Every structure is written in C-alpha cells, then in structure tokens.
Amino acid sequence: MSGNHDERVLASAIDDIVESYAEHGNINHLDGLNLPSRSEVATLLDDLISIVFPGYFVRQHVDQLTCRYFVGERCARALRGLELALAQAFRAQSGDPSAANDSHQARAHTCAIEMIRAIPAIRAVLDTDVQAALVGDPAAGSAFEIITAYPGVEAIAVHRIAHTLCDLDVPLIPRMMSEQVHSRTGIDIHPGASIGESFFIDHGTGVVIGETTEIGARVKLYQGVTLGALSVRNGRDKSSERRHPRLEDDVTIYAGATILGGDTVIGRGSTIGGNVWLTHSIEPNTTVMLDKPSLKFIKEGNRVNAAKHRDPEY
C-alpha cells in the first residue's frame, strides 16, 4: 500500500517538475547542444597548470630526463581536451544545432594550439608574480611554498590562462575556469581583467576584480579588496565600455578597500588604506586613508557605573 502511494506521489512530483520546465524555460537547456561539464574543465585546467608548473601537482617524478616526455604527453592531452571543450562552447554560442561542426572544430583547434603556444609567455609573467610574493610577504619561506600553498598565486595562474583564452574570443570556458579557482580560493577575478606583471594578492579571501579592470605592474592587493563597477540600473546595458577602475603601476591597496567605476584611475605609486571607499580618481603618489576612528576604553571596574550612567553617545 505504502509503495503504491509513494509511486503516485513521485509521479505527481515528476509531472510538476516537467511542467515547471515549460513555465520557466529560461533556466533549461533541453534540446540544446552539449555544453562542457565542470569536471571536464577542471581536468583540463589541472593539465594546463601541471604544464605551467612542472613537477608540482602531479604524482610522478619529473626531472631533466623525463621532462620532455611529461610535457609532450600533457600538451597532447590538454590540446585534445581544449579542442573538445572549445568546440562545444563555440557550437553553444552559435545557438544553431544545425551549424556545421567542421567550422567550430577548426576554430577550436586553432585556439587550442594558440593556448599551448602561449604557455612560455604565461610562465614568464608568472615567474614575476611568484617573485612579487617572495618580496612582498615576509612570511613566505620559498617559491615552493608560494606555488603550492598561496591562494593568490593559484588565482593569478588560473587567471593568466583564462585571460589568454578570453583574448582568443573563447566563450564560456574562461569564466568556468575563473569560477573553479574562485570556489577554491575565495578570489574572484573575471577572465577579461587585464593584469600586469609582478602582481601579488596577500591572503586573498574576498578579493573581487571585475571584467574591465586594468591593473599595471607591481600592484599589491590585500584581502577583501573590490575593484568593481557602479550599479547598472538598465540591466545588461553596457553603454560605457569601461565599468571598472584602472590601477597604474606600483599601487598598493589594503584590506577591505572598495574602488568602483570605469572613470576611476588610481595613479602610479599610490596607496589606498583599509576600508576606503573610492569612486573617483586620485593623483599619482597619493595616500588615501580613513580618519583615525574614535575609540573608547572602559576599565573593567568601571563597567557597571558606565552602564548606569551611559552617555547618549556611548
């Protein structure tokens, strides 16, 4: 008896779910083209990172003798994975299930090759990022520690890969990569953001860097920094091409600072203090900080009296 009742309840729930597909079709992907899965993109990203940082994040020992074999195998695997994922993304972007597969496949192959070819340049700039962490954090023990344990370096490494694909006009995949590392580190960098060399995020949790942000060389951010856009009242209207700030070279931004707007430029060599809110530009070599907060200190023995005779401002 109970079994029949459960079957009826389940059948009714299934009907309701299917009906909701018709009512809320905007969040369906029925009859659509296959999309890259999160697990496929995660595997692809792991392969690329293992090529960028050889000898890290893999079980097998990699030395001078085996290096070329390891890189060859990983590059071939990454190339095939890229071709598959990128072709799926291009087909989905076209929105035409009947579109010729050959054109999407050819474009995916070209972009995949360009991504592999870009790895030496990515490694060159990541070397400066690791050095910036070594110089910028007295707690950093070694490059090994920074590469394996620093979330800021993990986030910028993934960003430099995702940004390369973004520059190749690859849809979907770069954003999926950025969200993979966002979920692991708490650092949210849009793949469209342009970031110069020797970039360092200290601690990192809660950092947000928007799509049209431009960051110069030797910039240092602390945790909780937001480089964002002013609220858009017209939904997806992007009439202003630049929505996020520009940071010139040698800028330091301390924890909790928020800098907003596409017209906001932080001049070279400037320092932004913790918890500062900025929506306008500042000149080079400027320090911006909040006024020193007013603190009250009450000794333990006076706490009761203070509570009885509390000043309205207390």
N, C-alpha and C positions, 0 to 999 in steps of 0.2 A: 504493500500500500504506500509506504513512505517512498519507495523507489519510483513509482508512477507519479507521485506528487512532485518529487524533485525533477523528474524529466519534464513535466509540464511547466514548472517554474523556469527551468533552464531554457526551454523552447521559447517561452514568452520573453525572457530576457534577451535571447538572441534576436528575436523579431524587433524588439525595441532598439537594440544596437544598430541593426541594419537600417531601420527607419531613420535613425539619427544620422546615418551616412548621407541620406538624401536631404535632410534638413540642414546639416552643417557640412556641406561638401567642400568648403574652403580648406578644411584640415584633412581631407582624404588624399590618397594617391592611388585610387582604384583605376585600373586600365591604363595606368601611366607606364612610362619607361622605367626600367630598373635603375635605382639610384645606388651610388656607392654606400656600403654599410659602414658604420662607425668602426667595427672591428677590422675591416679591410684597410681603412685609412690609418688606424692605429698601427697595424702591422707595417704598412708602407712607411709611416713616419719613423718607426723603430729602425727599419732598414736604412733609411737615409741618415738618421742620427748616428748609427753604427759606422757609416762610411765617413761622416764628418769628424767623429771622434774615434778613430780606430784603436782597438784594444780596450775600449770602455764598453760596458753594457752588453757584452757577449760572454758566453761561457768558454769558448775556445781561446786558446792562447794565440796571440798574433805577434809575430816578430818579423825581422827583416827578411827572413827566408820565406815565410808564408804570407807576407803582406800582400803581394800582388795577386796571389790566388784568392785570398779572402776578399780583396776589393773587387776583383773580377766577378766572383760569384755574387756578391752583394749588389754590385751595379747591375748585373744582368737581371737579378731578381727584382730590384727596385724599378728597373726600366719596364719590365713586364707588368708589374703592379701599377705603375704610373699610367701606362698605356690603357690598361683596363679601366681604372678609375676615372681618368680624364675623358675617355671616350663616353663613358656613362654620363659624366657631368655635361659634356657638350651636347649629347643627344637630349638630355633632360632640358637643357637651356633652350634648345630649338623648339621644344614643345610640339614637335611633329613626329608621331610614332612611325610615319611612313618615310621619314627622311632617310636618304641614302646613308648606310653605315660607313661606306668607304671614305667619305669626306671627313666624318667625325674621327674615324680611326686614323686617317692620315694626319689630321691636325693634332690628335693626341700623341701620335708617335713623334712628331716634330717637337712638341712642347716637352715631352718626356726626355728626349735627347738633350734639349737645351737645359733642362733642370740638372741632369747629370753633369753636363759640361760646366755648369755654374758652381759646382761644389768647391773647386780650388779657391775661387774668389770668396765664397762664403766662409771657408776655413780661414782665409787671410784676415777677414774682418772679425771673426770670432776670436782669433788669437788676440786681437787688441781688446776685445771685451773681457777675456779672461785676465789679461794683464791689468785692466782697469779695476777688476775685482781684487786682485792681489795688492794693488797700490791703495785702493780706496777703503779696504776693510782690514784693520789691524788684527782681527780675529782669524783671518784667512791663513791657513797653515801651508798650503801648497796649491799648485794648479790641479793636482789630482783631487784634492778636497773640493775645490771650486767646481770642477766639471761634474763630479759625482754627487755633490750634496747641496749646491747652491740653487735655489729655485729661480733666481733672477737669470742665471746663466742658461738654465734649461729653457726658460721662457724666451730669451732672446735668440737662442739657437733655433728653436722651432719657428720663431717669427722670421728669421732670415731665410729659412726655407720657404715658408708660406708666402712671404713677400715676393720672392723670386717667381713663384707660380702666379701670384697676383699680377705682376708686371707682364706676364705672358698671357694675360686676359683669361686665365683659367677660372671658371666659375665654381662655386660650392666647396671644392676641395681645400683651398687655403683657409676658408672660415672653419671648416671641420677640424683642420689641424690646429688652428688657434684655440678652438674650444677644447680640444683634447688636453692641451697643456694648461689651459685655464682651469680645468677641473682638477688638475694635479697640483698646481702651484698657487692658485688664487690670483694669478696675474693675468689680466685681460688686455691683450694687445691686438688690435684689429690688423689683419694682414696688409691692409692698404697703407698703414702708417709708415712714414719714411724715417729711418733712424740711422744716424751717423756712427762712425767707429768709436771704440773705447767707451761703450755705453755700459753703465752699471746700475742695477737695481738692488739696493741693500734691503735685506729681509723680504720685501716684495709683496706680502699679502695685501690684497685690496687695491693694488695699482690698476688703473684703467687708462688706456691710451686709445683715443678714437681714430677713426678711419683716415681723416685728412690731416692728422698731426704731422708736423715736421720737426725733427729733433736733430740738432747739429752734433758735432764731435765732442767727446769728453764730457758728456752730460751724466749727472748722477741723480737718481731718484731714490727716495726712501718709501717705506710702506705707506699705503693709504693715499697716495697721490692720484688725483684725477686730472687728466688732460682731456677735457670733454667739450661738448657743444652746448650752446644755449638751447633752451627748449624750442622745438619746432611746433608751431601752432597749426600748420597746414598739413599735418600728416606726413606723407612721403615727399612733400615739396622740397626739393634741394636747389632752390634758385641761387643760393650762394654756394659756389663750388667749394670754398674752404669753410668748414664748420668748426674746425678745431685749431688750437693755438700752434704757434711756431716758437720753438726754443732754439736760440742761437748757440754757438759753441761755448763750452766751459760754464754751463749753468748747473746750479745745484738746487734741488727742490726738496725741502724737508717734509717730514711725515704729516699726512693729513691735509696737505695743501690742495686747493682746487683752482684750476686755471681753465677758463671757458672762453669759447668764441673764436671764430676764424680770423677776426681782425686783431687778436691779441698776440703780441710779439714780446717775448722775454729776451731782452738784449744780452749780448755776449758778456760773459763773466759775472752775471747777476746771481744773487742768492735769494730764494723765496723761503721764508721761515715757516715753521709748522702751523697748520690750521689756517693759513692765509687763504682768503677768497679773492680771486682776481678776475676781472672781466675787461681789463684794458691793458694796453702795452706799457712797458717800463723801459727806460733808457739802459744802455749797457752799463755794466759795473755798478748796479744798484742793488741794495739790500732792502727787502721788504719784510717787515715783521709786525706782528700784533703788538699793541701796547702791553706792557707788563701787567698781568692780571692782579687785582687786589685780593690778597689772602687774609683771612682772619685765623688767629691761633688762640685757642682756649685751653688753659691748663685743666687737667682732669678734676682738680679740687674745686674749680670754679664753674664746672659744667652745670650743676644744679641751679646755682644762682643765675647763671646766664640764661637758663631755660625759663626761670621765673620772671626775670626782668628783661625779656628779649626785646632788643631794639627792632623797630619795624623793618630795618634794612637787613637784619640778620637772616 
